[in-house]
Amino acid sequence: MKFNKVGQATLIAAVALVVATAFTACSPVTIDYLYVTGNHQNPGQIQTFEVDRVTGALTIVGATVSSGGVSPIAAAAHPNGQSLYVANQGDSSLVQFTVGSSGVPSSPKVTSETASGNTPVAMAINNSGTLLFVVNQFQPGCSTATTGASTCNGGALAVFPLGTSGAIGSPVANGTLSYWPVGVNPTAVNVLASGAAVLVSTYSPAAGTGYVYSFAATSAGALTADVNSPYLAGVRPSGIASTPTSRYVYVTDFSQNELIAFSVLDGSSLRPLINGPFRTGNQPTAITVDPRGTFIYLTNELDNTISAYDINLQNGTPSAAVNTTGSAANSTGTLPVAITVDSGFARYVYSANFLDNSLTGFQLNPSTGTLAPVQGGPYPSIGQPTAVATIPRGNHSIQVTQP
């Protein structure tokens, strides 16, 4: 059977439409929405970007929205991709935003957390999306002016249940308290993928020592301090992350330029790796493990770089591998303070750079972890970016690497 030219053109156009439709449905050009918080203005701001599937380039989506409070410091995405949470340090508020098909956060619902602590510094959500963990600089009723008081002996870890809609509930009770005490100067919080434990890093300038507090966690959010907690962790731990298998935990030491590694025993007990700690760049801060559990990426504030490590899946040892610190391949903007790996395909790494108001993007090699700068970057962002989070567009399955 033969087609005339008009018929051929019609057939080609129809086939092209079907192919394009299938490609869009299965492999959208936008693989993630990336959110960055900024505290330059009052109230704070949230900016939304699309992540291009092919190049990793960032494109602004919609208008900047209010963070719902003062000085946003942390952001976290719900595992179902329908809610974004922001902690505002200046007024101790937690805000839940709805994320619709456009990706732009909307319908903010503000929760005051002053009853369970104030001045939040970090937060994390468990993998089942049922609990929000918030670590605060101060316990309820305490502040910078009252830290010498006998009742103000450290920070506070609060646990908030999340409803089916993502709504933030009342904090889980710890006896008569609405929080779990941790040491002075908490810096970061991490919940294991298994949900079995929650970890908080702190440091004491007076003692010149850093610590990791470990709590066993129930599905309802009740915590029990590990018998050997807190664990020594350098001088000034600044960030904490764990593998998706819940076998290893990694902590950055800002003062000693080191990466401290632990193996997880019996759910919540930690044991330092005997061949650590491991060298980083200067003044490491934020840290993340890629969703496959294969690589570690961390920011070095003083160097304006990212350090990358390959994880030995048998023993957890990180090998500083992949890009030599200071090389052009892993240079960021000025003062990188936050880092994330895209949650859609786990192909791109982004840092938020506080002093030059920018985002830097990298494409990671899934075989080696090496980084290559995303073309078109760095990308201008809202003023004084402090945190980044991503939500996948559509459903993507990332295979966790098992030992």
N, C-alpha and C positions, 0 to 999 in steps of 0.2 A: 504494500500500500504506500502511495506517495502523498506527501504533503506539499501544498503550494507554499510560497514564502510567507503569506499571511498566517497560514495555519502553523507553520514552523515557529514563527515569532510568538504566536499565542501559546503554543506548547512550552517553549522555552521560558516565557514569562511565568506560566503557571507553575512549572517545576521550580523555578527560582523562588517563587513565593512560598511554595511548600517547604523548600530547604531553609529559607530564611526564617519561616515561622518555627520550624523544628529547632533550629539553632538557638533562636531567641528563647524558646520555652525551656530547652535543656541546658543551654550554656549562655546565660544572659551576659551582655557586654559588661554590665555592672555586677561585680561579684559580692561586694560589700558596701555597706555604709560606714564611714568612719566619722567618729565624733570627737571633737576637741573642745575642752573647756578652757576659758580664759578669765583671769581675774583682774584685768586692767581697769575694767569699768565696774560701777556699782549700780544695779546688781551685776553679778557675773554673767558670762555669756556662754552659749553653746553654738558651735558651728558644725554643719554637716557637709561631708564630702562623699562623692561616689568614687569607688575604686574600680578602675578599668581592668577588665579581665585579662586583656592581652598585654598591656604595658605597665599596669600598676599606677598609671597617672591618676592624679586627684582632680576632681572637678567639684566646685561648690554647688550645693543643692539648696535651693530656697534661701530664706532670710535667716540671719542669726537670731536666736531666741534667748530669752532670759534663763539663767540657771535656776531661778526661783529663790535665790539667796545671795549672800555676800561671800566673795572669795572662794569660788569652787576649787576644790583640791583633789577630788577623786571622782572617777566615773566607772561604772560597771554595767554590762549588758546582761539582761535575763537570757538564759539558755534558749528560750523559745523565740527570741528575737522580737518580742512584742513590747518590751519595756526597756527603758534606759534609766539608770539611777545615778544621781549626782549628789555628792556630799559637799556642802558649803561650810567652809571653816569659819567664816566671819560671824555667822549667826547660828551655827550648830544646827543646820537644817538638812534633812534628807528629802530629796525630791524624786518622785516617780514620774516619768514621762511615757506616754503612749507612742509607739512607733508604728505608723501605718505604711501603706504601700509606697508613699512618696519618700519614706526614710526620714523625714524631718520630725523631730520630737514635738509632741503637742500635749495638751490637756494635763499640765503639771499638777501633781497632788503633793502638797508640802507637809512634811512631818517634822515636828520639833523633837530633838533627841536629848534635850537638856536634862531630862529626868534620869537618863542612863549615862551621862557624860557630856563633855562639851569640847569644842575645838577638834573636830574629826581630822585625822591625818590619812586614813586609808580605809578601803572597804573591799569585800569580796563576796561572791555569791556561790553557794554550793551547786554542784552539777545538776541536781534535780530541780533547782530553781525554787526551793521552798524556804530557804533561810538566807538572810542578809547579815553579814558580819561587819561591824564597824568598830574600828579602834580609834579611841579619842586620846588627845593629849592629857586631858584632865578628867578626874572623877566628878560626879555631880556636886555643885556648890564650890568647886575649886577653880582657880585660874592662876595666871602668872603671879598675881598679887598675893595669893594665899598658899603657894606651894610649900612654904615653910611650916604651915600648920600641921598639927599631929594627924589630922584627918585627911590630909592631902598628900598621900605617899606614892602616887604614881598615876598611870593611865588607866583607862577603862575599856574593856572589850564588851560591846553590847551585841546581842543577837536578836534580830527582828524576823518573825515569821512573815512569809510572803503568801498572800492569798492566790487563788486560781487566776485572778485578773492581774496579779502582780502587785496588788495593794500592800503597803507596809503596815503590819500589825503592831501591837504593843510589845515592848521588849520582853524576852523570856526572863523569868525570875530566877535569881540565884539566892535562894533563901529569902531574906528580907531585902536583898539588894536587887537592882535591875541591871546589873553588869557584873563582869568578872574582873577583879583587879589584876593589873600587870605592872611592870616596872616603870620607872620614870623615862620620859622621852621615847615613847613608842614611835616607830617609823613605818611599819608595814604589817600587813596581815595576809595570810594565805590559807585557803581551805583545801585539803587534799581532795583529789578527784573522787576518791572512794567515799568522802564525807566523814571518814572515821576520826579525823583530827583537824584542829585549827591551830595555826602557828602565828605568833606575834613577835616581831623583833623590837628590842629596846636597847638603850645604852645609858650608862651612868658616867657623866664626865668626872665626877668626884673619884670614882673607882678606876676610871680609864678602862672600862670593860663593857663589852656588848653581850647581849643575851638573846636567846630564843625561848619564849614561853610556849609550851605545847599543852593542848587540852584535847582529851578524848571527847567526841561529840556524839550525841544521840540524834535520831532523825527529827526529834521534837525541838532540838536546839539546846538541850541541857548540856553543860560542859563539866568535865572533871579534870583538874590539873594532873598531868603526868607525874608520877612519883619522883622522877629525876629532874623535873622542870624547876627553874629555867636552865637551859644549856648554855655554856660559854660560846660566844660567837664574835671573836675578834675584839675590836675597840669601839667601833661605831657602825653597826650594821644599818644599812640604808634601804635595802630591798630584799624581798624573799619570793621564791617561786618553787614549784614542785613539778615533777613529771606527771603525765596523765595516767601512768601506772601506779602512782602513789608510792613508789619505791625510793625516790631520792628527792632531797630538798637542797636548794642552793641559796646562799645568802651573800650579798655584797657587803664588803667592809670599806666604807668611805675613807676612813683614816689610814688604813694600811694598804690600800690598793690591792685587795685580795678577794677571791671568791672562795667561800667556805662551803664545803659539801658535806651532807649527812645522808646516811641510809636510814630508812624508816623500819623500825622493828615493832612487832606486836601492835600495829595500828597507830600508836602515837609516840612511842619512844624513839629517840634519835641517837645515832652513833656517828661520830665524825669519821670521814674517810681517812685512812691512815696515811695516804700519800698526799693529802692536802695540807694547808690551803694552796690555792692556785693564783698566779699573778693576773692582774687586770691592768687596765689603763689607770690614769690618775683620777681619783675621786669618783669611783663607780657609784651609781645611784640606782636607777630603775633596772629591773631585770624581768625577763620573760623566757619561758620554754615554749618552743613551737608546738602546735597542737598534735603533731605526730610523736612528740617526745624524743626527738632526735638531736636537736640543737638548742643551745642557750645563747641568748643575745642580751647584752647589757650596755647601758650608756655610761660614758666617762665624761663627767661634767667639765673637768679642767682641760682635757684633751680635745673636746668636741668630736668624739668618735664613738663608734660602737665596737665592742669586742664580741667575737663569735667563738663558740666552742662546740665541738662534736662530743656527744655523750656516749661513753662506752656502756652499752646496755647491760653488760654482764656485771659490772661493778660500780657503775655510776660516775666513773672518773671523767671529768671534762678535759678535753684536749684543746688547748688554745691553738687553733688551727688555722682557722680558716682564713682570716684576714689579719695581717699584722697591724697592730694598733698604730695609728698615725698614717696609714697608707691612704691614698686618695679614695680607694674603693669604699672605705667605711667612715668617711668624714661626714659630720652632721653640721647643722647650724650651731649658733652659739648657745652654750649651756643646755644641753639636752637633759630633760628632767623626767621624761616619760617615754615608754616604748611599748609597741604591740606588734604581733604578727597577725595578718589578716585571718579572720576566722572562717572565711568562705572556702578558700583553696589552700591556705597556708603557704602562699607563694611570695608574699611581700611583707617587708618589715618597715615600720614607720616610727620615727622619733618626733617628739614635740620639743621645740627649742625655745626656751623661755626668753632669752635676751634679744633675739632677733626676730621674734614673732613669726616663726616658720615651722613647717613640717618637712622632714627629709624622708624620702622613700628609697627603698632598696628592693631588688629582686633577689630572692635566695635560691641557690641551687639545691634542689631537694636531695641530691646525691652527696654533696660535699658540705653544704651549708654556707658556701662562699657567697658574698654579697656583691652586687653590681648596682650602681646608682640608677634609679628610675629616671628616664629622660624627662626633661621639663621641670625638674625640681631644682632647688627647694621650692615649696609652695607657701606663699604668704598665708598667714592665719590671723585669727583674732589676737588681740594684745595679751602678752604674757601667758602663753598656753601652759597649762599645768597637768593635764591628763588626757589620755586618748583611750578610746574603746571602739570596737567594731561589731557590727551585726551582719551576718550573711544575708544576701538577697536571694531568696529561694532556699531550697533544701540542698545541702552539700554534705557528703559523707567523707570525713577525713579518717583514714585508717591509723589508729594508734600503733606505734612500733613496739612489739613485745620482745623481751629478752629471749 
